[in-house]
Amino acid sequence: MIQPIIDEAVIDRLRSLINGAKNVVLTCHLSPDGDAIGSTLALCHVLHRLGKNAAVVTPDMVPKALNFLPFMRDVVVFTKNELRARHLVEHAHLIFCLDFNSIHRIDKLGEVVMQQRVPRVLIDHHLNPQPVFDVSISFPELSSTCELVYRVLLQLRMLNLIDRYAAQCLYTGMMTDTGNFTYSCENPELYEIQASLMRRHIDKQWLFKMAMNTFSADSLRLQGYALSEKMEVLADQGAALITLTQDELKRFNYRKGDTEGLVNKPLAIPGVRWVAFFRQDPEYIKVSCRSQGDFSVDAICHDYFNGGGHTNAAGGEFYGTMEQAVEIFHRIVGTGGDAPADQAGDT
């Protein structure tokens, strides 16, 4: 039995907002992963089935590895079609913000969203949500935003609107945010939700293959190079670091999504409690961190890399050189986190 966890007053407010809205926009964070795009696509489809004019607007391109999900062809990308994206947001009666806790996580799209005098609804599982949402449904203890969307629909009494296509999206997000149900999945109710989605005739083996076990040749070569040549293991500190520069990414014809899952691999090494992965993007260094047990990478990303997340999975951005980012990492593991303020990036 899946227990309701959302305050009924919040559910009543959300139900009223949905009933009163004709045009709805849903968005998610930059570089959407399976949970971000899965939750937005699933909820968008449910709203379509309710008779709403609903559209997904992403701040940037979705990795092509997720193109197997239904409805991807309908996604409007702000960086690719800004006029269309602006039109949708400016004519929305309701905006859903899924899988991010702060407006800066949707980059320039955030400015457009904040300019609209319409209700904004947050559905998210990250820590410390920004207080700019009219309805905030935030449960960091849950496995994924997709799980939370399911629970929202449960309490709205709309589970009947989850068909096979929406179930595929929700299952993909739950699967990818838990490493195929290997972490962040201690709550037995998660498996009741999984079973409910499977009853909608999804092919979970196919979804796993497409979402987590399909790589291009260039992606495999890049990850192999990263592990063999760019992984630094600090055994005494229980840490590992992987770095990839722009030149190295170009050498392997990098495309968005090619390094997905790379940060998790060093955790297989006995004694490694946490891993940092620094990828040099054009405007900043993308930081991804993973850990095991009670070691919090959320605190590291919050304090040093303009980010945050969960205890065992967090990320951020560093505005500086790769050398400076690496120096901060070594200071964190060597001195317990006393990195100098002038090298910790903008906070």
N, C-alpha and C positions, 0 to 999 in steps of 0.2 A: 504494500500500500504506500503510494507516494504521498507524503504529508505536505500540505500547503505551508509555504515559508514566507510568502509575501503578505504584508498587511492588507486586509480586505479593503480598507479605505483607499489604499494606493491602487488596488485593482479596480475599484469602483470609479476612481478618477480616470484611470487609463481607459476603461470601457467607455466612459462619457466622451473622452477626447477622440477615440476611434469612431464612435457613432456620429460625432459632429464634424468629421473631416471627410472631404471628398477627395482631395489631392494629398497624397502622402509621399514623403521622400525618406529613404533609409540610407544611412551612410555608415562607414566603418573606417578603421585606421589606415594610415599609409602602408604600402606594401602588404596588402591583405593576405592573411594566411587562411588556412582551411576553416578555422573557427569564425574569423571575421566575415569572410564572404559567405560561408555556409549559413550563418545566423541571419544575415541580411537578405539573402536570396530566399530562405525558407519563410521568414516573416513576410516578405514582400509577396510571395505566392499566396500565403494565407489571406493577406489583405485583398489581393485580387479576387480571391474566391468569395470574399465578403462584398464585392462590388465596388471596391475602392480603385481610384486611379493611383496606383503605387508604382514607384520607380526607385531603383538602386543607383545612387551616385557615389562613386569612389573618388578619393582624392588623387589617385594615380593608378597606373596600370596594375591589373591583377596578374600574378604570375601565370604564364601559359600552362604550367603544369596543372592548374585547376580548371582548365577549359572543359573538362569532362562533366562538370556540374551542370545540371539543367538551368536554363534561363541566362547563362553567361552572355549570350548574344545581346541581351537586353540591357546590360549594364552600361551606364553612361559614365565615362571617365573624364574627370574635370580637366586634367592636363592635356587631354586629347580633343575634347569637345566642350570648351569652356562656355560658349554661348548657350548650348543646349542644357548644360548642367546648371548654369545660373538661372535660366528660365524655369526649370523644374523647381529649384529651391525657392525662387522668388514667388512662385504661384502655389507653394505648398500651404496646406492648412495645418499640417502636423509634420514634425521631423523626428525620426527615430535615430538615435546615436548608439551604435552597437559595437561592443568590444573595444572601447577606449574610454579612458577616465578623464581626459583633458582635451580641450578644443585644439590645442597646438598639435595633437596627434593626427589631425586631418589637414594640417598645413594651410595653404591659402584658401582651401574650401571652407575652413573655419571662419574666416572673415565674412564670407557670404552667409553662412548659417547664422552667425551672431547678429547680422543686420536685420534679420527677419523677426517681426513681432508676432510670432506664432509659437505655440508650445513645443518644447524640446523634451523628448523622453529618452532617458539613459537606461540601457539594459547592458550590464557589464559585470565582469568578475575580477576586475583589477582593484588594487588598494587605492584608498584616498581619492574618490571622485571629486572633481572640481564642482563647486556649488553654482553652476550656471544652467542647471537643468530644472524644468518645471516639475517633472516627475523623475525620480532617481530610484532605479531598481538595481541595487549593487550588492552582490554576494561573492566576495573574494574567496570564500571557502569552497565554492563550487568548481567543478572540473573545467567548465567552459561556458562561454556565452550561449552556445547552442543548447546546453543543458538548461540554462536559465530561461531561454526563449520557450523551450518545451514547458517548463514549469509555469511561465506566464500564461501560455495558452491553456494549460490545464486549469488554472484558476479563473481564466476568462470563460471557461466551458466551451472552448473552441478546438478541442483535440480532434473533433470530427473533420476539421478542415485540413488536417495534416494528411495529405495523400502520399503516394509513393515518391513523388518528386521532392516535396518538402522534406520527407523523411530521409532521402538520400543526402540532402544538404545538411540537415541536423546531425545525422550520424557521422558524416565526414568531419564536421567541426569537433564533435566529441572525440572521435578517434585520433585526429591529428594533435589535439591539445593534450592528450593523455599518452602519446606514444603508443597508440593501439592498445589503450587501456592497461598500461604498465605503471603509470604514476598519476598522482592527483585523482585517484579513482577509488578511494577507500570507502566511500558511502555506498552501501548496498543498493540504495534507491537508484543509483546511476544505472545499474544493470536491469532494473525494472523498466527504466526509460529505454534502454537499449533494446530490450525485448519488445517493447511496444512499437518501436520503429521497425524492427525486423518483421513484425506482423503485417506491416504495410508492403511486404514483398520486395524489400531491397535486396541487392546482391552484395553482401558484406565482403566476400572475397574479392570481387571485382573492384569495389570501392577502395579496399586496402591496396590492391595492386596499383590503381590509378593515382591514389593520393600519396602513398608512402613507399612504393616499390617500383616506380617507373622513373628512369633517369636517361638523359641523353648521353651519348658517348663523351661529349665535352664535359658534362657535369661530373661523370665518374672520374675522368682524368683529373679534373680540377680538385675534387675531393681527395683523390689518391695523392696528388702532389701536396695538398695542404697537410695531410696526415704524415707523409713521409719526409717532407722537407721543411714544413713551417710550424710543426707542433713542438712546443717547448714544454717539457714535463718537469715540474719542480716537486720532486717526490717528498722532500722533507717538509714542504709547506702544504702538501695535499692539493696542489693546484696545477692547472695546465693552461697554456695560451696558444691560440692559433691566430696568425695574422695573414691577411692577403691585401696586397697593394693594388692600385689601379692597373699598373703594368702587368702584374700577374693575372689579374682577372681578364684583361684583354688577350693575353697569351692563350687562354683557354676558351676564348669566345664567350665570356660570361653573359648569361641572360638571367633576369630576375627569377629567383627560385632555385638556381643551380646549387646554392650552398645550404638549402633547406636540410635540417637535421645534422649538419656537420658539427655543430657545437656540442651535441649530445655524445658523440663517439668517444672522446677521451674519458668520459665517466666510466667506461668499461675497464679502465686501468685500475687495478687494486690500489687503494690508498688515495686516489684522486677524489676529492670532495667537491671541488668546483672548477668550472672551466669558463674562460673568457675567449670570445672570438671577436676580433677586430677586422672589419671589412671596409676598405677605403672606397667610399662612394664619392661622386663629384663634389658635393658640398660639405660633407662631413664624414667622420668615421662612424660607421654603424657598429654599435656594441651589442653583443648578445652574450648572456651569461646563463649557465645552468649549474645546479648543485644537487647534492644528495643529503638526506637527513635534515637536521635543523640548521644547517648553514644557510644564511640568508643572503642571496645575491640581489634581492630587492633593495636592501640597504646600500650595497655597493653601488648599484646603478643610480640610486637616488642621490647619494652623496657625491659621486664623482663623475657621473656620465649623463646628467640631465634626464634621467629616466626613472624607471621603477618597474614594478610588476608583481610577481609572487615570490614567496620564499625560495622556491627552487627553479624559477624561470623568470628572467627579467631582461630588460634591454634598455638602450639609451643611445645618445648621440654625443660624439666628442668633436668639438670645433677646434682643431689643432692638427699637428702633424702626427704621423704614425709613431714617430720616435717619442713624442711627448706622451701619447697614449700608453705605449709600452712602458715608459718610465713610471707612470702612475700605477700600472699593474704591479710592477716590481716593488714599488713602495708599499702598496697595499699588502702584498704577501710577505714583505720583509719587515715591516714595522707595525703591522696591525691596522693600517689604514691611514697613517699620518701623511697623506699627500699634501704638498703645498697648495694653498688656495689659488695661486696664479697659474697653476697647471691643471686644475681640475675642470676646466671648461666653463662655459657660462652656466649659471644656476638660476 
